[in-house]
Amino acid sequence: MNALSDYFGVPSDAFFQDDATFPGGVEGDGDVLSLCLAVAAVQDPALRLKIRRVVEILAA
């Protein structure tokens, strides 16, 4: 769990709460955490970057 909290820059107890505040003050819930974990599981850094860009475009 420490690796995940380090990767996302959040305290480890954030993974066990119904909602959490992520870096930049972004509030999240289980869906946000699930998305983060799924993207983190992508092994190819270039593909991970493309996924992040798509999500950023959809969020705008």
N, C-alpha and C positions, 0 to 999 in steps of 0.2 A: 504494500500500500504506500510505502514511503516513496517509491519510484514514481507512482502516479501523482502523488501530491507535489513532488518536486517538479514533475513534467508540466503540470497545470498551474503551479505556483499558488496552490491553495493548501490550507491545513488538512491533515488526513481526516479529521472529523467531518469535513465538508461532504465526504462521500456517504455519510450515514445520516444526513439530515434530509428532510423533505424538500428543502430549498436551500440554496447557498448563494453567497455573493462571490463572484469570480473577479479576477483582476480587472481593473477599470470600472468597478462598481456595477458590473453587469449582474443582474439577478437571474438565477436559473432554477430549474427544477429537475426532476428525473429525466425529462426529455433532453435537456441541455447536457446533462452528464452522460447520457447514453450516446448522444451524438459525438461528444468529445472522446469518449472511450472508443467508439467505432472508428473515428478518424485516426486516433492514436495507434490503432491496430494495423493501419495500412503501412506496409513495410517500405514502399517506394516513396522517397521524399518528394519527388517531382509530382507524383499522383496526389500525395497528401496536400501539396500546395495548390493543385488544381481544384481539389475538393473544397479547400478553404476559400478559394476565390469564388467558386459557385455559391457557397453559403453566404459569403459577404454580399454578392450581387443580389441574391434573393432576399436578404435582410434589409436592403436599402429601400 
